[in-house]
Amino acid sequence: MKFNTTVALTIVLLTMMLGAGVVSAFWGFSLGHEALKGVTQPDTNPKKKLTGKKGSSSGKEGVLIVSEKDILVNVHAHIHNKGKNPSAKKNSQKTKQISWSKPAQKESSSDVLTQEASFTRKNPKLNLPVKSQDKGVTLAVNSASVQEGSLMLDVSLKNQSSNPVRFLYSFLNVTDDRGRALSAITEGLPGELPANGKEFSGTVSIPTALLENSEKLSLTLTDYPDQKLQLKMSQIPVVR
């Protein structure tokens, strides 16, 4: 029989390819086996482990709900601490602790009306207006009243300097005489205060639910983005 070199070469190549495939497969299996050492299959029913532990709860406990007051206080503290100095952050950290408790009983309608009446009653001892001035800019709290469950502070801004001033009212910091940071909403005040001496009026509203046992408020406002202007005032009376 005549020896065919082409056939022989083809057989040799096929044999080499088959051998290389077997070696590669074995090598890959070995690497995978080494990499997966110590890995075990997870429990398909984790509840079995939990129910087998001593002292585990029955799962029938009531859902714990955080009060609306704590949510408002902590949201305000989180927003107003951005970009503040370290001392301001330290003072507001007291308000960041959320106290979890079971839902309290609903207040009766008479209790709600009594609370509203206590806030709307006029106080002849209000020492207003209260003003603060820095670098030609004046911030004043002219009056206070209670409307729809919120303490409304009528405020005004005036710029008698030579340059306009920009404000970002998320930097407005309101605290009470107990050191608690309060959530406040500002309306009507301009984002940029022109240097024309004109007075601009607006309101700062604070939920009355946050003012329990509060007698005085402090207010701090700085310009944006330089934060060189510091308008600070205290002894703002809470309407009762």
PyMOL commands that set and color helices and strands:
alter all, ss='L'
color gray80, all
select helices_A, chain A and resi 5-35+46-52+68-80+86-96+109-120+169-171+208-210
alter helices_A, ss='H'
color red, helices_A
select strands_A, chain A and resi 130-134+137-147+150-159+165-166+173-176+181-182+185-187+192-193+199-207+216-222+230-237
alter strands_A, ss='S'
color yellow, strands_A
deselect
rebuild
show_as cartoon
